[in-house]
């Protein structure tokens, strides 16, 4: 028998959900006396020393595919850096109020004129970024320059965690839209009305065209490029790179991707992200199954030999 919200969950699944909800409520309260900077630094320290085994394997699998010649020492450094940055990002979300207030810790080193041109153009803007450094800093930097930007994100499975996260994400700009048909329709209306939106486009999008990324084809959505061509809104790559102190960020708004064929526009966006990763591979979340179909295809070929 199914619940109204979907299939009936097992006792173990319900217990896990209860633990997650309790942690979502209690952990922030328990950690509230700890200064934000100290907590972020501790998170980075912990993330470097407690790599999740399944996450480590996924990073290794991705590196095997697109960076097979990376030396072992550098691979280990990437794994440590991913854990460090991932944990810091989690804490920065939990302490978003403090992150928002510290404008001195986000420096736009290039591209401020790109944002200004978008403001003056009056056609809104589509900021494209990746799970690199901390993407919310990109939105805060755009707002610092005078352009409020919303975001499209995938809702978390834990309803309470998603509700809390929604309010934290709103601190960086509105509207905050959930991925899906409804969210995409809202995004289109927002941009057509002259609004700005930020979208992370470095995850696999089932059924989308196969476009090269780091030398291997992967499903890459073209809807945002089509929207940019349709509306005249500039499609602006932006990334926020975490600096050596672990607390500050360098933000770069790049030149807009020239309008044209949507597939080629997204291929160019993939190349931009490749450049960011080559600059500092440990800042990108190598945790996603970005090349899942390609890896399955190669595994099937190897099994057939």
C-alpha positions in Angstrom: 0.0 0.0 0.0 1.3 3.5 -0.9 1.2 6.7 1.1 -0.2 9.8 -0.4 3.4 11.1 -0.9 4.7 7.9 -2.6 5.6 4.3 -1.8 5.5 3.1 1.8 8.9 3.4 3.4 10.6 0.7 5.4 11.1 0.9 9.1 14.8 1.5 8.5 14.1 4.3 6.1 11.7 6.0 8.5 14.2 5.7 11.3 16.9 7.2 9.1 14.6 10.1 8.2 13.8 10.7 11.8 17.6 10.8 12.7 18.2 13.2 9.8 15.4 15.5 11.0 16.6 15.5 14.6 20.2 16.3 13.4 18.8 19.1 11.2 17.2 20.7 14.3 19.7 19.9 17.0 23.1 20.3 15.4 22.8 24.0 14.7 21.7 24.6 18.3 24.5 22.6 19.7 27.1 24.4 17.5 25.6 27.9 17.9 28.2 28.9 20.6 31.1 28.2 18.2 32.3 31.2 16.1 31.6 30.8 12.4 35.2 31.1 11.3 36.3 28.5 13.8 33.5 26.1 12.7 34.4 26.5 9.0 38.0 25.9 9.7 37.2 22.8 11.7 34.9 21.6 9.0 37.7 21.8 6.4 40.1 20.0 8.8 37.5 17.2 9.3 36.6 17.0 5.6 40.3 16.3 4.7 40.6 13.5 7.2 37.3 11.7 7.0 36.7 11.0 3.3 33.6 8.9 2.6 34.6 5.7 1.0 31.9 5.6 -1.6 32.5 9.3 -2.4 36.3 8.5 -2.8 35.5 5.7 -5.2 33.3 8.0 -7.3 36.0 10.6 -7.5 38.5 7.9 -8.5 36.2 6.6 -11.2 35.7 10.1 -12.6 39.4 10.8 -12.6 40.1 7.4 -14.2 37.9 8.5 -17.1 38.9 12.1 -17.8 42.2 12.5 -16.0 43.8 9.0 -16.2 47.3 10.3 -16.2 47.0 12.3 -13.0 49.8 11.2 -10.6 48.7 9.4 -7.4 50.0 12.2 -5.2 47.9 14.8 -7.1 44.8 12.5 -6.9 45.1 12.1 -3.2 45.4 15.9 -2.9 42.2 16.3 -5.0 40.3 13.9 -2.8 41.4 15.7 0.3 40.6 19.1 -1.2 37.1 18.0 -2.3 36.4 16.8 1.3 37.7 20.1 2.7 35.7 22.3 0.4 32.5 20.2 0.6 32.4 20.3 4.4 33.2 24.1 4.4 30.3 24.7 2.0 27.9 22.7 4.3 28.8 24.9 7.3 28.6 28.1 5.2 25.1 27.2 4.3 24.3 26.6 8.0 25.9 30.0 8.9 24.6 31.8 5.8 23.7 34.9 7.7 27.3 35.4 8.7 28.5 34.6 5.1 26.2 37.2 3.6 27.4 39.9 6.0 31.1 39.4 5.1 31.2 41.3 1.8 34.9 41.9 2.5 35.5 38.2 1.9 34.3 38.1 -1.7 36.4 40.1 -4.2 35.4 40.5 -7.8 38.8 40.3 -9.5 37.3 40.6 -13.1 34.1 41.0 -14.9 32.3 43.7 -12.9 31.8 45.5 -16.2 30.0 42.4 -17.5 27.4 42.6 -14.8 27.1 46.3 -15.2 26.5 45.8 -18.9 23.7 43.3 -18.2 22.1 45.7 -15.8 22.2 48.5 -18.4 21.0 46.1 -21.1 17.7 45.5 -19.2 17.2 42.0 -20.6 18.0 40.2 -17.4 20.9 37.7 -17.2 21.5 34.0 -17.0 24.5 33.3 -14.8 25.9 29.8 -15.3 28.2 28.2 -12.7 29.2 24.9 -11.3 29.7 23.1 -8.0 33.0 24.8 -7.6 34.3 26.7 -4.5 31.0 28.1 -3.2 28.5 29.0 -5.9 26.3 31.1 -3.5 29.2 33.6 -3.3 28.6 34.2 -7.1 25.1 35.4 -6.3 26.2 37.5 -3.4 28.9 39.1 -5.6 26.3 39.9 -8.3 24.1 41.5 -5.7 27.0 43.5 -4.4 27.4 44.9 -7.9 23.7 45.8 -8.1 22.0 42.7 -9.7 19.8 40.5 -7.6 19.9 36.9 -8.9 17.7 34.0 -8.1 18.7 30.3 -8.3 17.3 27.1 -9.6 18.2 24.1 -7.4 17.2 20.5 -6.8 15.0 20.0 -3.7 16.5 17.8 -1.0 14.8 14.5 -0.2 14.6 15.4 3.5 11.6 17.8 3.6 12.6 19.6 6.8 16.2 20.0 5.6 14.9 21.4 2.3 12.6 23.8 4.1 15.4 25.1 6.2 17.8 25.2 3.2 15.2 27.1 1.2 15.2 30.0 3.7 19.0 30.0 3.9 19.4 30.1 0.1 16.9 33.0 -0.1 19.4 35.1 1.8 21.6 35.2 -1.3 18.9 36.4 -3.6 15.4 35.6 -5.0 13.6 33.9 -6.5 14.6 30.4 -5.3 13.1 27.8 -7.6 13.0 24.1 -7.5 14.2 22.1 -10.5 11.4 20.6 -12.5 8.7 21.7 -15.0 7.2 24.2 -12.6 10.5 25.7 -11.6 11.7 26.0 -15.2 8.5 27.7 -16.2 9.0 30.2 -13.4 12.6 30.7 -14.5 11.5 31.5 -18.0 8.9 34.0 -16.9 11.5 35.6 -14.5 14.1 36.1 -17.2 11.6 37.3 -19.8 10.6 39.9 -17.3 14.2 41.1 -17.1 15.2 39.2 -14.0 18.5 37.4 -13.4 18.9 33.7 -12.5 21.9 31.5 -11.5 22.0 27.8 -12.5 24.6 25.1 -11.8 24.9 23.2 -15.0 27.7 20.7 -14.2 25.4 17.7 -13.4 24.1 15.1 -15.8 20.7 15.9 -17.3 18.9 12.7 -18.4 17.8 12.8 -22.0 19.8 16.0 -22.9 22.1 16.1 -25.9 25.5 14.5 -25.5 28.1 17.3 -25.4 31.8 16.9 -24.6 33.0 17.8 -21.1 36.6 17.2 -20.2 37.0 15.1 -23.3 34.1 12.8 -22.8 30.4 13.1 -24.0 27.8 13.7 -21.3 24.2 14.7 -21.2 24.1 18.5 -21.1 20.9 20.6 -21.0 20.5 23.3 -23.7 17.3 24.9 -22.5 19.1 27.9 -20.9 21.1 28.6 -24.1 17.8 28.4 -26.0 16.3 30.9 -23.5 19.3 33.2 -23.9 18.9 33.3 -27.7 15.2 33.8 -27.4 15.3 36.7 -24.9 18.6 38.3 -25.6 19.6 37.8 -21.9 23.4 37.4 -21.7 24.6 34.0 -20.6 27.4 34.8 -18.2 29.8 32.1 -16.8 30.8 32.9 -13.2 32.8 31.1 -10.6 33.9 31.8 -7.0 37.2 30.2 -6.1 38.0 29.6 -2.4 41.3 31.2 -1.4 44.1 29.8 0.7 42.7 31.1 3.9 39.7 28.9 3.4 37.2 31.7 4.2 37.6 34.2 1.3 36.7 34.0 -2.4 37.9 35.3 -5.7 34.9 35.9 -8.0 35.3 36.1 -11.8 32.4 37.0 -14.1 33.5 36.0 -17.6 32.6 37.4 -21.0 29.1 36.2 -22.0 28.9 33.2 -24.3 28.1 34.4 -27.8 24.5 33.6 -28.9 24.2 31.0 -31.6 23.6 27.2 -31.8 22.5 26.1 -28.3 24.5 22.9 -28.4 27.7 24.9 -29.3 26.9 27.5 -26.6 26.7 24.7 -24.0 29.9 23.1 -25.4 31.6 26.4 -24.8 30.2 26.6 -21.3 31.6 23.1 -20.6 35.0 24.3 -21.8 34.8 27.3 -19.5 34.2 25.0 -16.5 37.0 22.7 -17.7 39.3 25.8 -17.4 38.2 26.4 -13.8 38.9 22.8 -12.9 42.3 22.8 -14.6 43.1 25.9 -12.5 42.2 24.2 -9.2 40.8 20.6 -9.5 40.2 20.3 -5.8 37.6 23.0 -5.9 35.2 21.1 -8.1 32.8 18.5 -6.7 34.1 15.3 -8.4 31.2 13.6 -6.5 28.6 13.6 -9.3 28.0 10.8 -11.7 28.6 13.3 -14.6 29.7 10.6 -17.1 27.5 7.8 -15.9 26.3 6.7 -19.3 29.8 6.9 -20.8 31.2 4.8 -17.9 28.5 2.2 -18.3 29.3 2.1 -22.0 33.0 1.6 -21.5 32.3 -1.1 -18.8 30.1 -3.0 -21.2 32.7 -2.8 -23.9 35.4 -4.1 -21.5 33.1 -7.0 -20.4 32.5 -8.0 -24.0 36.2 -8.3 -24.8 
